[in-house]
């Protein structure tokens, strides 16, 4: 897949442009480390409604590409319910609509709503349930 996308980038004349990064590592831990580092400088995440949808909880607005399977339909519904993302428009015109969404504050609103409403502490909550048999409900967006 890496080679395929590198060819597409070359064909589009975008090689050497610092806006497209294709992450690849043979070691999964190195892959996730680099992905996590890149998120520190990520302003918008454009993805199908896969597990990456949950990154809206970090305050990263999501451009939601079309869903592929039933679990993605559920994720799409969830991210729209909490207003953590916006559906993609025609990719051919993304220069226009992305700029419009930046100017009108739609991405800023999605970032804020995703941060406020998406759960972020799920792993810890599961641990609490497994070790204590219960979990505390939290009102703070930092502790949910």
C-alpha positions in Angstrom: 0.0 0.0 0.0 2.8 2.4 0.8 4.3 1.9 -2.7 0.9 2.5 -4.3 0.3 5.7 -2.4 3.8 6.9 -3.1 3.2 6.4 -6.8 -0.1 8.4 -6.6 1.7 11.2 -4.8 4.4 11.2 -7.5 1.8 11.1 -10.3 0.0 14.1 -8.8 3.3 16.0 -8.6 3.2 16.3 -4.8 6.5 14.5 -4.0 8.6 16.6 -1.7 5.5 18.6 -0.5 5.4 18.6 3.2 1.6 18.3 3.4 1.4 14.6 2.6 2.9 12.0 4.9 2.6 8.2 4.3 3.5 6.4 7.5 5.0 3.0 7.1 7.0 0.8 9.5 7.5 -3.0 9.6 7.3 -2.8 13.4 3.8 -2.0 14.6 5.1 -0.1 17.7 7.2 2.2 15.6 4.2 2.8 13.4 2.0 3.8 16.3 4.8 6.0 17.8 5.1 7.9 14.6 1.4 8.2 14.2 1.1 9.6 17.7 3.9 12.1 17.0 2.1 13.3 13.9 -1.1 13.8 15.8 0.6 16.6 17.8 0.7 18.7 14.6 -2.6 17.6 13.1 -5.3 20.2 12.6 -7.9 18.1 10.8 -8.2 14.3 10.3 -9.9 13.2 7.1 -11.0 9.5 7.4 -13.8 7.1 6.9 -15.7 6.6 10.1 -13.4 3.9 11.4 -11.7 3.8 14.8 -9.9 7.0 13.9 -13.3 8.8 14.4 -12.6 8.6 18.1 -9.7 11.0 17.8 -12.2 13.8 17.8 -12.0 13.4 21.6 -8.5 14.9 21.4 -10.1 18.0 19.9 -9.2 17.1 16.3 -12.1 17.8 13.9 -12.9 14.9 11.6 -13.9 15.2 7.9 -16.0 12.1 7.6 -15.6 10.1 4.4 -18.4 7.7 3.3 -18.8 4.6 5.6 -17.9 1.2 4.2 -19.4 -1.3 6.7 -22.1 -1.4 9.3 -19.8 -0.6 12.2 -18.7 2.5 10.3 -22.3 3.5 9.8 -22.7 3.4 13.6 -19.5 5.4 14.0 -20.7 8.0 11.5 -24.0 8.3 13.4 -22.1 8.7 16.7 -19.7 11.3 15.5 -22.5 13.3 13.9 -24.5 13.1 17.2 -21.7 14.6 19.2 -20.9 17.1 16.3 -17.2 16.0 16.4 -16.9 16.1 12.6 -18.4 17.1 9.3 -19.3 15.0 6.3 -16.9 15.4 3.4 -18.2 17.2 0.3 -17.0 16.4 -3.2 -13.2 15.8 -2.8 -12.7 17.4 -6.2 -13.6 20.7 -4.7 -12.0 20.2 -1.3 -9.9 23.4 -1.7 -13.0 25.4 -1.6 -15.1 23.7 1.0 -12.3 23.1 3.5 -11.4 26.8 3.2 -15.1 27.7 3.8 -15.3 25.5 6.8 -12.1 27.0 8.3 -13.4 30.5 7.8 -16.9 29.9 9.1 -15.6 28.1 12.2 -17.1 24.7 11.4 -13.9 22.9 12.1 -13.3 24.8 15.3 -16.8 24.0 16.5 -16.3 20.3 15.6 -13.0 20.2 17.5 -14.6 21.7 20.6 -17.7 19.5 20.5 -15.6 16.4 19.9 -13.4 17.2 22.9 -16.3 18.0 25.1 -18.5 15.0 24.2 -16.3 12.1 23.2 -15.2 9.7 25.8 -11.5 9.6 26.3 -10.9 7.4 29.3 -12.4 4.2 28.1 -9.4 2.0 28.8 -9.2 3.2 32.3 -13.0 2.8 32.8 -12.8 -0.8 31.6 -9.9 -1.4 34.0 -12.0 0.0 36.9 -14.9 -2.3 36.0 -12.6 -5.3 35.8 -10.8 -4.6 39.0 -13.6 -3.2 41.2 -16.8 -4.3 39.5 -18.0 -0.7 39.0 -17.0 2.6 37.6 -17.7 6.2 38.5 -19.6 8.5 36.1 -17.7 11.7 35.4 -19.2 15.0 34.4 -15.8 16.6 33.5 -14.8 16.2 29.9 -11.2 15.6 31.1 -12.2 12.5 33.1 -14.8 10.9 30.8 
